Amino acid sequence: MPHMAIEYSANLDESVDIQGLCTLVAETILETGLFEIGAVRVRAYRAEAYAIADRLPQNGFIDMNFRIGKGRSAEEKRRAGEAIFAAVSQRLAQSFATPHFALSLEIREIDAELSWKKNAIHPRLRGK
């Protein structure tokens, strides 16, 4: 269950291809080899209201929250986080060329005892 939620400031609409970013993140998650294709979910949420740092109107942010199921070592989680962060950082190089952009990523493990799932996609993809 790798679920990536990307929250971003609305002022990035003109400079960042958010759909392309979601696709990049999904591809990078799969390239780690740690997750099944049928479990990957990447979605983005546009923050209409925000106040960033010194509140200059050109300040922008992307915050990524990556929720995964238990069962991966600390090294595997670190490797996945570094791969995702590096790919996104490279894609957003232009945003870092200004002193008005912030990027963050956090990985959280889901407590299996408090998580319920039903997925009809897995059987279809596993049958290939």
Secondary structure, 3 states (H helix, E strand, C coil): CCEEEEEEEHHHCCCCCHHHHHHHHHHHHHHCCCCCHHHCEEEEEEECCCCCCCCCCCCEEEEEEEEEECCCCHHHHHHHHHHHHHHHHHHCHHHHCCCCEEEEEEEEEECHHHCCCCCCHHHHHHCC
